[in-house]
Amino acid sequence: MKNFIKYIGYYLIFLILLIIICSLLNLIGINETITNALIFIFNSIMFLMLGIRNGHLALKQGYVVGLKTGGFLILILIILNLFINKFSITSIIYYMILLLCSTLGGILGINKKNKDSK
């Protein structure tokens, strides 16, 4: 649980920085579609990195660790999203892709750990 709280802190700092950068891009006049794509790409990369980190720390079953990490962070995002936007099919697809990135990161992390130990 202690690791999850640490990762929530990392993710929130990352989100705040990403929101500031995208807000500045919107002020400059960059299209909203581009900033939304940037948010999606950077969120996917962040979920992948957190999955790799947790998978590297796990003893076995990296996909389960990736699912736990991604599921916990997505639960927080869903709770925050309930106050801001309506829930739609696109948001479900978005969260599923983030969960897939986290799971893939867990698998890669445990495999990297196994290669390092050989």
Secondary structure, DSSP 8 states (H G I E B T S, - for coil): -HHHHHHHHHHHHHHHHHHHHHHHHHHHT--HHHHHHHHHHHHHHHHHHHHHHHHHH-SS-HHHHHHHHHHHHHHHHHHHHHHHS---HHHHHHHHHHHHHHHHHHHHHHHHHHHHH-
